[in-house]
């Protein structure tokens, strides 16, 4: 079935004639870019948006993957941090981020002679809370993976068959997604989150998020780890040293979420926030 969907994807991309791929270096955008490159050759280009919410490690890895697989990529600087609504961190924060991205990609595509802009929303995302999809609709950005019915599992399987190193890459949402809705997004917070996550990854943590919560006089870090990693992490003999290291970054409290990492965990509070209005 996934092979049939892959062929439909190729046909869909071929039908565009040319395209700009909104590229992040994640599972979906790397796969989409690789297939677009295979089908369209020089009539495609990937564009990655750089901002304070993108970890330097993620940017470097995304550019390296593109280099390895011959995917032409350009970097643009987006300005969502100039938008006070984005910084206020409403529940539809992702809308303003994607709006800024597509606001830049639409004229980019037109000026370079590319027919359409595409991005990596897939069939698994249907029904999930994704305010960025509204921005895509406004700018007529297409989602070919979703259109041909490719799920995240199928994309991972096909990526592995193509030799893409992102086939088993964990979800990699932007740094702003670690800040609870309603708490202001600031460069200080994102730098703290990025530094803490980089430290934990250097220790061997694979699927990890550092959620940052405001406290009076400081921050509380809520560390989420993949379920398979959680038990092993709690048994580490250097656990107290890790705790002190993270506190030394400027965290008042460091906790580990016993529920483990789960995609969109901050969305759990949305019904409560809506109910308060």
N, C-alpha and C positions, 0 to 999 in steps of 0.2 A: 504493500500500500504506500509506504513512504517513497519508494522508487517512482511510483506513478505520480505522486505529488511533486517530487523533484522535477520530473519532466514537465509537469504543468507550470511549475515555477519558471523553468527555463523558457517555456513558450510565452509566459506572461511578460517576463523581462525583455525577451526579444521583440515582443509587440510594442514596447515603449519606444524602441529605437535608440534611446540613450537615457541615462539617469544619473542623478546625484544621490548617493547613499548617506543618510545620517548615520555616522559611524561612531561607536563608543569603545570598541574593542571587546565588547561582551559577546556571549554565545551567538545571539541572533544577528547582530550587525556584522560580525566577522563572516558568518555563514552566508548571509545575504550578499555581502560585498564579494566574496569569493565566487559565488555562482554568477553574479552580475559581470564580474571580470571575465569569467569563462565564456559567457554568452555574448557580451557586448564589446569586450576588448577595450580599446581606448575610448569608446563611447560611454564610459562610466568613470566616475570619480567618487571617492569616499571623502567625507569632510567630518573632522572631529572638532567638537566645540570645547575650547579650553576656558576654564573659569576657576574661581576659588573652590568650587564644590567638587572638582575632579582631582583625586589624589595624583601626585606626581608619578607614583609607581604605576598607576593605571594608564596614564598618558604614555609613559615610556613603553609599557608592554603592548599597548594598542599600536603604536607606531612600529614597533619591532615585528609584530605579527604581519602588519601590512607589508613591510619590507621583505619578509621571508616569502610571502606568497605573491609578490609582484602586484599588489593592490595599490594603485595611485591614491595618495591621500594628502589632503591639505588641512591645515589647522587654522581655525578662526577663533577670535576672542569674543565671547558673548558677554552681554552686559546686564544679566538679570540682577546683579548686586546693586545696580543703580535704581532698581525698582523698589520703592518702600513697601509695596504690597507683598512682593516676594519675601522681603526681609522680615515682614511681620509673621510669616509662616502660617498662612491659613491652610485649611484642609485640602484646598485645591492648589497648593503651592506648585506642584508639578505642571499645572497648566501654564503658569507664567514663565517657567523655565523653557518649556517646549514652545511657547509662543515666541519667546525671544530667539530661540534656535531657528524655527521655521521662518520667522520674520527676516532672518539673515539669509537662509538657504534659498528662499524663493527668488530673490533678485540675483543671488549668486548663480543659480541654475540658468536663469534667463540671460544673464550677461555672458555666460560661457557657451550658450547654445545647447544646453541639455534640456531634454523634453519634460522630465518630471523629477520630483524629489520623492524618495522612498525611505521608509524606516522599518525597524525590525519588530513591530508588534506582530504577535503570532496567534494561532488559534487558541492556545491555552490562556491567553490574556483576556479572551472574551468573558465578560461577566465580572472580571476583577475591577477594583476601583482604580481607574486610570484616567485622571483628568487631563493628562497630556493628549489623549486621543481627541479631545474637543479642539485643541489647537491644530492638530493634524487635519481635521475636517475643515477648519476655517481656511487653511492655506492649501487645501487640496493635495496634501501629502498622502501618498499611497502606501498601503500595507500589504505587499504581495504575499508575504508568508501567511498572513491571516486569510487572504483571499483564496489561496489554494488549499487551506485547511491544515497546514503543517503545525504540529504541536511542539512544545518544548522538548519532549522526549524524542520525537522524530528528528528534530533539528540536531540534537546532541548525537544521535545515532549516525545521521548522515555526515555530520562534522567529523566524527571519528573515522568514518570510511574515507573521507577526503584527506585525512591526516592533519586536520586543523587542531592546534593545541588547546583551543577553547572548548573542545567537546565536553570536558568535565569541569570547566571553570565554574566556580560558585557564582550566584547572582551578585551583581556589583552595582547597586544603586548609588547615587551620588551622596556625598558627605552630608548634605543638608537633610537627607532622609533620616539621619541619626538624631535629629533635634525634634522633640515632641511638638506637635501642632500647637500654635499659640505662643510658643517660646521663641523669641527673636533669633534669627539666624545671623551670626556675626563671624567675621574672619577669625577672631580669637577662638571661638568654639570649634570651627572647622579645622583649624590648625591643631588644636588639642586632640580632636578625634582622629585626625590623620596620623599624628605622631603615635598615639596609643595603639591604633590598629597596626601600624607598621612595625612597632615593637613586638606585638603579639604574633604577627606573621613571621617575623624573624626568629621567633622561638619555635616555629613549626605549626602554629595554629593556621588552619586552612579556611574553614568557613566561619568567619568571625565578624561581629559587629560590636562597636562601642556606642551605645545609646547614651546621650548626654542630657542629664536633667538638671535644671536650675534649682539651687538651694539658696537660702539666705546665707550670703557670705562664701559661696563656693559652688562646686558642681558635684553631682553624683554620677558616676559612670556605671551603666548597667551593661555588662559584657554578655553577649549572646554567642554561643558556640554551637557548632553542629552537634547533633545528638550523639554521634559516635565519638566526638572529641571531648564532650562534656565530662564524662566520668574520669577519663584519663587526665584531664586538666586538673580536676579537683584533687587527684591523688599525687600531683607533681610534688617532689620533695623541695622544689624551689618556689613553691606557691607564695610564701611570705615575702621572699625577695621580689617576686613579680609585683605583689601588692605594693610594696614600698616604692618600687620603681615607678609604677603608675601614679601613685600619690605624689611622687616627686615632680611629675609633670604639671601639677597644679590641680589635682583632683582631691576633693575633701573626703569622699567615700568611693570605694571601688567594690562593686558587687558582681556576682555571677548569677545570671537568670537561670533558675532551675528548669525553666521550660525549654531552654535551648534556643537556637536560632530558628526563627520562623519568618518567612517572607511577609513584609508589610505589617509587622507586629504593632507599629504605632497607629495603624488604622483601627485597632481595636477600640480606641477611644472616640472615634468619629461619631457613633450614635449618641454618646454622652454629650459631646460638644454641641451636636445639633439640638439635643434636648434642652440645652441651657439657653438657647436663643429665644 
